[in-house]
Amino acid sequence: MAVRGEVTVSALENALQAPRDAVVNGAVFVAEGEKARKVVVSVLDNGRDTLIIEAELTGTEQVVIRGNEALQDGATISVIGPSVPPT
C-alpha cells in the first residue's frame, strides 16, 4: 500500500532565516564595510537555532552574531571569519 500526501506548513512573504544569536532586542546588526547598521526585525517563528524574521533586508547581508549585545548603530566593526552565503 502506498500513500502520498502534501502539506503546506506555511508560506511567508518577505521572510528570512537568521541565526538566533543575531537577533537582540528585536533587531539585527548588518555589516556595511567597517560599520554596523541596526535593522529592526519582527520574529515570525522560533526554531531551535534559527529564527524566521521579517525585515527590510535582501537576505544577502552579513549579520553580526558575536558581540552584538553592546553594539550601537554606526559603530566600527571588524569582520572575523569567512562569509557564509545565505541558504
Salt bridges, closest charged atoms under 4 A:
GLU6 OE2 - ARG4 NH2 3.23
GLU32 OE2 - ARG37 NE 2.54
